[in-house]
């Protein structure tokens, strides 16, 4: 099994209810947000959440807790170094 790098001792949990409500702990920063995509930096790496009508209902960075509502299509983890280095979106894929 691959060893994880720079994993914080802080807890990280993801709870998804019926693809419409999501609670996440261990959030350090909201990198980007709009109604179709949310990019988060967490203690376990980056999370990209895609969907429709996404809305951040609660955010407390002191505790690291976040609540999202909307229709969730996908949840993808990536290493912290991946965001920005490879690019995101159409242009990032073209110039890869």
Buried (B, 14 or more C-beta within 10 A) or exposed (E): EEEEEEEEEEEBEBEBEEEEBBBBBBBBEBBEBEEEBBBBBBBBBBBBBBBEEBEBEEBEEEEBBBBBBBEBEEBEEBEBEBBEEEBBEEEEEEEE
